[in-house]
């Protein structure tokens, strides 16, 4: 005959059953907590993606506003006759550029030699200069960029036209082509053009310079 269970045995059995039930409940709830964490984690990159998309849109918007490119009507400048001049005729050269607004007798040329600078614009306007020394004659003018104002662009175009005309006076049509090449980004160094020795000719970083090396210098 089997012995009858005592009260102590019944209480122990009931405790074990209750513990097992609680453990099972906890095991069922755990995956739900993990799932919630996964959902929260995967939602965060979505927000980051939206931010990145917004940044790209802003960048695209900024890039779209890049100014109007400057056009130099070289084909219209090359028509008509010009009066030839020589490098040592500074008076005739200055007359092509216009009226001198200021003169600096203590300036320096391309190679840091003593020189005289003639300015043809006011201090606050896009510059147009001639620098004359024993070794070099230099033409310099403001080279506008697409983000400049309409007034600055117009001044740059007018300066380039005067330089083009003077280049034709000094070197013929080859000189006009040289200035046209400069405006299109070409750089010329140590080259003879129309019987003139070009030390340097270039347009970049808001500046154009056309430097002639004088004969016997």
Secondary structure, 3 states (H helix, E strand, C coil): CCCCCCHHHHHHHHHHHHHHHHHHHHHHHHHHHHHHHHHHHHHHHHHHHHHHHHHHHHHHHHHHCCCCCCCCCHHHHCCCCCCCCCCCCHHHHHHHHCCCCEEEEEEECCCCCEEEEEECCCCCCCCEEEEECCCEEEEEEECCCCCCCHHHHHHHHHHHHHHHHHHHHHHCHHHHHHHHHHHCCCCEEEEEECCEEEEEEEEECCEEEEEEECCCC
